[in-house]
């Protein structure tokens, strides 16, 4: 991926104060969550961020470079969030449950639309293919490490390999993203329980374990 400076802009461009950088990147993400990033103009980004077009061009160069940096920023935060869940204290089964619940429910629309946008761009763009591969590698490491911990502790029992089990969970995660985007933003909240059931049904089968928190919520829903 492109080389970034400590201040967050690409090497060769004037540095920008990180306190100013984050609101600009978040403005791009808000716009990208509403429609394809390929349709967003530099003027729309400037208006959303409350800065001038000239300022954006001065620090970021092209519109595409700015959008790419915003996507990298977002996905880095997602990775950090999931790594924090993985590294938290407690039994592996509880940590995996928190990760899966985050996958199914938390910030589903923004995360899903941006991921699908990246995949769509990766069809024709080597740069976006590289971004997608980096993120996939982060996902793979996250799930492989958690599954391996669970196997080592005796909490999980996988029928094939740890890598295959992790790949199944990643495939379910990607499928949920497609489900969220195809259903539209208005259906995100109402579809949360269905997505939760899907992800835990798959995880129960792959890991041969019943997640305690998931079971409690299902029983409460039946009362």
Buried (B, 14 or more C-beta within 10 A) or exposed (E): EEEEEEBBBBEEBEEBEEEBBEEBBBBBBEBBBBEEBEEBEBEBBBBBBEBEBEBBBEBBBEBBBBBBBBBBBBBEBBBEBBBEBBEEEEEBBBBBBBBBBBBBBBBBBBBBBBBBBBBBBBEEBEBBBEBBEBBEEBBBBBBBBBBBBBBEEEBBEBEEEBBEBBBBBBEBBBBBBEBBBEBEBEBBEEBBBBBBBBBBEBBBEBBEBEBEBBEEBBEEEEE
